[in-house]
Amino acid sequence: MGPRTTRALALTAAAVALAGIAQVARADAAPSLLVSNHVLRRGDSTQIWGSGFSPGTSYTVAADYGTLNNAGASLPVTASASGHFTATFTMTFDVPADVSTVTIAVTDQQQTTVLTESIAVAEPYLVGGACPGRPIGQIATEDIDGNYLTGVGGLGFPDGSYTLTSDSVTFTHPTVQASQGAVYVGGQAVPNLAATFSVSAALQTSPFTSWTWTWQRGKGHAFVNGEQTPWTPRIKGNCFAPGETVRLRSHDAQTTVPRSVTADSSGRFTAIATLHPSTQPATSEPLSTAGVASGQTAHTTPQRIDGTTLFAGQALVSRQRLLSSRYGYMFRQGYECQPSIWAFSPGGTMGEIWQVPTRSRVNAGCRLVMRSGGNLVLITSSGRLLWSTHTAGTGRGNYLRMRSDGIAAVYTASGKVIWTSRAGRRT
């Protein structure tokens, strides 16, 4: 036998020995269970992975509550060639209210327990909030006026009837029934609502378990709407203390607001601001509110402060506008690619009196641009020209102004009118 043959036989023997060691290691590996989620609310599920079990051997996986693979509290499994198995455990709604832990056990064919794993039962979920004197609701879901969407849904409740109690809420139905783990709670908060308050639910039958949750008073909220009344936008406030004085502050010199208003019995107020459009470029500024008694503060989202003038290098995009310095006329870039002038009656109704004369079929994405070369142009998002005032080359400081007589005009830097919407052409 040559040296090469001897070396090959030695390597083969080593490989066989290593394979044998690996097989022994696998056979001697301790069985284990891996659970993807060790805390479950009733109605939730989790995956269970078994490993290190004897390949091809049958076992029984059982839970003292809940179901496995939606087939009952026990499940026969067979370990794969690699010693693995999987199952899905569901924490059912009939898990008793006083049970805090569910045990998963694996037994062999001799009914000997191989190992166990525990899953904690999470408390039911019932979290909401309210403004003083207002209906309770989900604290994270406000409408555009700052009101919480009414009603609170609870999850993970054991089957049964519950009695609701709270020093701060009058419930629409003090008794609620859990169905598939869910309850619906309606009611109204007291006017003098604290920053935090408690809500409890107690099971009416044995084991008479109860839970208590801490809810929060909603934060002060203010919203400005000037879409239909741009010169006199409405300010709506919510979630202040009933009857308290609320101080208002505008952060823009073009907008005048009342120094203070009084919240009604529900902690709400409405105020009217006055906008004084100037020739300065339009800005976006917030409005601040502060409740004197409650300390509640609120800042509106930045409200666009419209100007009268579009300067060289500036553009109007969808829904942006110019206003006449006195109440009456608005130059608006709408959703469609057809800028227009609207007239407002003393009663606040509005009607279109002029629009850019273009027959373009483009419906969105346009810009009205006051170019530095003096031309006012309407272009698509790709830069295609749809319309212009044909005033290129008349000056580098030209600007477009919405006048108080209902006419939009292009001026040179010296103040000479070179185009008007009435003429519809260069003058």
C-alpha positions in Angstrom: 0.0 0.0 0.0 1.5 3.3 -1.1 1.8 6.5 0.8 -1.1 8.2 -1.1 -3.4 5.3 -0.4 -2.5 5.3 3.3 -3.2 9.1 3.5 -6.6 8.7 1.7 -7.7 5.9 4.1 -6.7 8.1 7.0 -8.7 11.1 5.8 -11.8 8.8 5.1 -11.5 7.4 8.7 -11.3 11.0 10.1 -14.4 12.1 8.2 -16.4 9.0 9.4 -15.3 9.8 12.9 -16.3 13.4 12.7 -19.7 12.5 11.2 -20.2 10.1 14.1 -19.4 12.8 16.6 -21.8 15.1 14.9 -24.6 12.5 15.0 -23.9 11.9 18.7 -23.9 15.7 19.3 -27.3 16.0 17.6 -28.6 13.0 19.5 -27.4 14.4 22.8 -28.6 18.0 22.1 -31.1 19.1 24.8 -34.6 19.6 23.5 -35.8 23.2 23.5 -38.9 25.3 22.7 -38.7 28.7 21.1 -41.8 31.0 21.3 -42.0 34.1 19.2 -44.0 36.0 21.7 -44.1 35.3 25.4 -46.9 37.8 26.2 -50.2 37.4 24.4 -53.6 39.1 24.7 -56.7 36.9 24.3 -57.3 36.4 20.6 -53.6 36.7 19.7 -51.4 33.8 18.4 -47.7 32.9 18.4 -45.5 30.4 16.7 -43.8 27.6 18.6 -40.6 25.9 17.3 -39.3 22.7 18.8 -35.7 21.6 18.3 -33.3 18.9 19.6 -35.9 16.2 19.7 -35.3 12.6 18.6 -35.8 12.4 14.8 -38.9 10.6 13.7 -40.2 10.3 17.3 -43.8 11.2 18.2 -44.6 13.7 20.9 -47.7 15.5 22.3 -47.7 19.3 22.7 -50.4 20.5 25.1 -51.6 23.8 26.7 -53.6 24.1 29.9 -55.6 26.9 28.1 -56.0 28.0 24.5 -55.6 26.0 21.3 -52.8 24.5 19.2 -53.2 24.7 15.4 -56.8 25.6 16.1 -57.4 21.9 16.8 -57.7 21.9 20.6 -55.6 22.1 23.7 -53.3 19.2 22.7 -51.5 18.4 19.4 -49.6 15.3 18.3 -46.4 16.1 16.5 -43.5 14.1 15.0 -40.0 15.4 15.0 -38.4 15.8 11.6 -35.2 14.2 10.5 -33.4 17.2 12.0 -35.3 16.9 15.3 -37.6 19.9 14.7 -41.4 20.5 14.8 -43.6 23.7 14.7 -47.0 24.6 16.0 -49.3 27.7 16.4 -50.7 28.6 19.8 -53.7 30.8 20.1 -54.7 32.5 23.4 -58.5 32.0 23.2 -61.2 34.3 24.6 -62.3 31.6 27.1 -59.0 31.8 29.1 -60.4 32.7 32.6 -60.0 36.2 33.8 -57.9 35.2 36.8 -55.3 33.2 34.7 -52.1 35.1 34.3 -49.9 32.4 32.7 -50.5 29.5 30.2 -48.1 26.6 30.2 -47.1 24.7 27.1 -45.8 21.2 27.8 -44.2 18.5 25.5 -44.6 14.9 26.6 -43.2 11.7 25.0 -45.0 8.4 24.3 -44.6 7.3 27.9 -46.4 10.5 29.0 -43.2 11.8 30.5 -42.9 15.6 30.4 -39.8 16.5 28.2 -40.0 20.3 28.8 -42.4 23.2 29.4 -42.6 26.8 28.3 -44.7 29.6 29.8 -46.7 32.4 28.0 -48.0 35.4 30.0 -51.6 36.5 29.5 -51.7 40.2 28.8 -54.3 42.4 30.4 -57.2 43.6 28.2 -56.6 46.8 26.3 -58.9 49.8 26.9 -57.2 53.1 26.4 -58.9 56.4 25.5 -59.2 60.1 26.4 -61.5 63.0 26.3 -61.8 66.8 26.3 -63.5 68.3 29.3 -67.2 67.9 29.1 -66.9 66.1 25.7 -67.6 62.5 24.6 -64.7 60.0 25.2 -62.8 58.7 22.3 -59.5 57.4 21.0 -56.9 59.9 22.0 -54.8 59.5 18.8 -57.7 60.0 16.4 -58.8 63.6 16.0 -60.9 65.1 13.2 -59.9 68.4 11.6 -61.5 70.4 14.3 -59.6 68.6 17.0 -62.5 66.5 18.3 -61.7 63.0 19.3 -63.6 60.4 17.3 -66.2 59.2 19.8 -66.3 55.8 21.4 -63.5 53.6 22.7 -63.0 50.0 21.6 -61.4 47.4 24.0 -59.6 44.2 23.1 -58.5 41.0 24.8 -61.3 40.7 27.3 -62.4 37.3 28.6 -66.0 36.4 27.7 -68.6 37.9 30.0 -70.3 41.0 31.2 -68.5 44.0 32.8 -69.4 46.9 35.0 -67.7 50.2 34.1 -66.8 52.8 36.7 -65.0 56.1 36.7 -65.1 59.3 38.7 -64.6 61.3 35.5 -66.8 59.7 32.9 -70.6 59.2 32.7 -70.9 56.0 30.6 -73.7 55.6 28.0 -74.0 52.0 29.1 -72.4 51.2 32.5 -72.6 47.5 31.7 -71.0 46.1 28.5 -70.7 42.6 27.1 -67.4 41.2 25.7 -67.8 39.5 22.3 -64.8 37.8 20.8 -62.7 39.7 23.3 -64.0 43.1 22.2 -66.1 45.7 24.1 -67.3 49.1 23.0 -67.5 51.9 25.5 -69.2 55.3 25.1 -69.7 58.2 27.5 -69.0 61.8 28.3 -66.2 63.3 30.5 -67.0 65.6 33.3 -66.3 69.4 32.7 -63.6 69.7 35.3 -61.5 66.9 33.9 -58.1 66.2 35.4 -55.0 65.7 33.3 -55.2 62.0 34.0 -58.2 59.9 35.2 -59.1 56.3 35.8 -61.5 53.9 34.1 -62.2 50.5 35.5 -64.0 47.4 34.3 -65.1 44.5 36.6 -66.3 41.1 35.5 -69.8 40.5 36.9 -69.3 36.8 37.5 -66.7 34.7 39.2 -63.8 35.3 39.6 -65.0 38.9 39.6 -61.6 40.1 38.2 -61.3 43.9 37.5 -58.8 46.0 35.6 -58.1 49.7 35.8 -56.6 52.0 33.1 -55.2 55.5 33.2 -56.7 57.8 30.6 -55.5 61.3 29.6 -57.3 64.5 29.1 -56.9 65.7 25.5 -54.5 68.4 24.6 -55.7 71.9 23.6 -56.2 72.1 19.8 -56.7 75.0 17.4 -57.5 74.9 13.7 -57.6 77.7 11.2 -59.8 77.5 8.1 -59.6 80.3 5.5 -60.4 78.3 2.4 -63.8 79.9 1.9 -63.2 83.1 3.8 -59.5 84.0 3.1 -59.7 87.6 4.5 -61.5 86.5 7.7 -60.3 82.9 8.5 -62.1 81.1 11.3 -60.2 79.9 14.3 -61.7 76.9 16.1 -60.3 75.7 19.4 -61.1 72.6 21.4 -60.2 70.8 24.6 -59.8 73.9 26.8 -61.4 74.2 30.3 -65.1 75.1 30.1 -65.7 78.8 30.5 -62.0 79.7 30.7 -60.3 82.7 28.9 -58.1 81.6 26.0 -55.5 84.0 24.8 -54.7 84.2 21.1 -51.5 85.3 19.4 -50.7 85.7 15.8 -47.0 85.3 14.7 -47.5 87.3 11.5 -48.0 91.0 11.2 -50.5 90.6 8.3 -53.0 88.7 10.6 -55.0 90.3 13.4 -56.7 88.1 16.0 -58.7 88.8 19.1 -56.5 89.1 22.2 -58.7 86.6 24.0 -61.9 84.5 23.7 -64.0 82.6 26.2 -64.4 78.8 25.8 -67.9 77.5 26.0 -69.2 74.9 28.5 -67.6 72.2 26.4 -64.2 73.9 26.3 -64.5 75.0 22.7 -64.3 78.4 21.0 -64.6 80.1 17.6 -62.9 83.3 16.7 -62.5 85.3 13.5 -59.1 86.5 12.4 -58.5 89.4 9.9 -56.0 89.0 7.1 -54.4 92.1 5.7 -52.7 91.0 2.5 -49.5 93.0 1.6 -47.1 93.1 -1.3 -44.7 91.0 0.6 -44.3 87.4 -0.5 -46.7 84.9 1.1 -45.5 83.2 4.3 -46.7 80.4 6.5 -47.1 81.2 10.2 -48.7 79.4 13.1 -51.2 80.8 15.6 -50.7 80.3 19.3 -53.5 79.7 21.9 -53.2 79.4 25.7 -55.8 78.7 28.3 -55.4 81.0 31.3 -57.0 78.6 33.9 -56.1 75.2 32.5 -52.6 76.0 31.2 -53.6 74.2 28.0 -51.7 75.5 25.0 -52.1 74.8 21.3 -50.3 75.8 18.1 -52.1 75.6 14.8 -50.3 74.1 11.8 -48.7 76.9 9.8 -51.4 78.8 8.1 -50.6 80.3 4.7 -50.6 84.1 4.8 -51.5 85.2 1.3 -50.0 88.2 -0.3 -51.1 90.3 -3.2 -48.1 89.9 -5.4 -46.1 87.3 -7.3 -42.6 88.5 -7.7 -39.9 87.5 -10.2 -38.7 84.0 -9.6 -41.8 83.0 -7.7 -44.5 80.5 -8.7 -48.1 79.6 -7.7 -48.8 75.9 -7.6 -52.0 74.0 -6.9 -54.4 75.7 -4.4 -52.0 78.7 -3.9 -53.4 82.1 -4.4 -53.0 85.9 -4.4 -55.6 88.2 -2.7 -56.5 91.8 -3.3 -55.4 94.1 -0.5 -59.1 94.8 0.2 -61.8 92.2 0.5 -63.2 91.0 -2.8 -60.9 89.2 -5.2 -58.7 86.2 -5.3 -56.3 84.9 -8.0 -56.2 81.2 -7.6 -54.1 78.3 -9.0 -56.6 75.4 -8.7 -56.1 71.7 -9.2 -56.6 72.1 -12.9 -54.1 73.9 -15.1 -56.3 77.0 -15.5 -55.6 79.8 -13.1 -58.6 82.0 -12.5 -59.9 85.1 -10.6 -62.8 84.7 -8.2 -65.0 87.5 -6.8 -66.5 87.4 -3.3 -69.8 88.9 -2.4 -70.3 90.7 0.9 -72.1 87.6 2.2 -69.1 85.4 1.4 -70.3 83.6 -1.7 -67.8 83.4 -4.5 -67.9 83.1 -8.3 -65.3 82.8 -11.1 -65.0 85.9 -13.2 -61.9 85.2 -15.3 -59.6 82.3 -16.2 -56.4 81.9 -18.2 -57.4 81.3 -21.8 -55.9 77.9 -22.5 -57.5 74.7 -23.8 -54.9 72.4 -22.4 -56.0 69.0 -21.4 -53.4 68.8 -18.6 -55.3 68.3 -15.3 -52.6 68.7 -12.7 -49.0 69.5 -11.8 -48.9 73.0 -13.4 -47.2 76.1 -12.2 -47.8 79.8 -12.8 -44.3 81.3 -12.9 -43.2 85.0 -12.9 -40.0 84.6 -14.8 -37.0 86.9 -14.2 -37.1 87.9 -17.8 -40.5 89.6 -17.4 -42.8 86.9 -18.8 -45.7 85.4 -16.7 -46.0 81.7 -17.9 -48.1 78.7 -17.2 -46.1 75.5 -17.5 -46.5 71.8 -16.9 -44.5 69.8 -14.4 -42.2 68.8 -17.3 -41.7 72.5 -18.3 -44.0 72.6 -21.4 -45.4 76.0 -22.0 -49.2 76.2 -21.9 -49.8 80.0 -21.8 -47.9 83.3 -21.3 -48.5 87.1 -21.1 -45.9 87.6 -23.9 -44.1 90.1 -21.8 -40.6 88.6 -22.1 -37.9 91.2 -22.4 -39.8 94.0 -20.8 -37.8 94.1 -17.5 -36.2 91.9 -14.9 -38.2 93.1 -12.0 -41.7 92.5 -13.3 -44.4 91.2 -10.9 -48.0 90.1 -11.0 -50.5 91.7 -8.6 -54.1 91.0 -7.7 -55.8 94.4 -7.5 -58.8 95.4 -5.5 -60.7 96.3 -8.7 -60.8 92.6 -9.7 -58.1 92.8 -12.3 -54.8 90.9 -12.2 -52.0 92.9 -13.7 -48.3 92.5 -14.6 -46.2 95.6 -13.7 -42.6 96.5 -14.5 -40.2 97.4 -11.7 -41.0 101.1 -12.3 -44.8 100.4 -11.8 -45.9 100.5 -15.4 -48.8 98.2 -16.3 -47.8 95.9 -19.3 -50.5 93.3 -19.1 -53.9 92.9 -17.5 -56.5 90.1 -17.2 -59.1 92.4 -18.6 -57.1 93.1 -21.8 -55.9 89.6 -21.9 -52.8 90.7 -23.8 -49.7 92.8 -23.5 -50.6 96.5 -23.3 
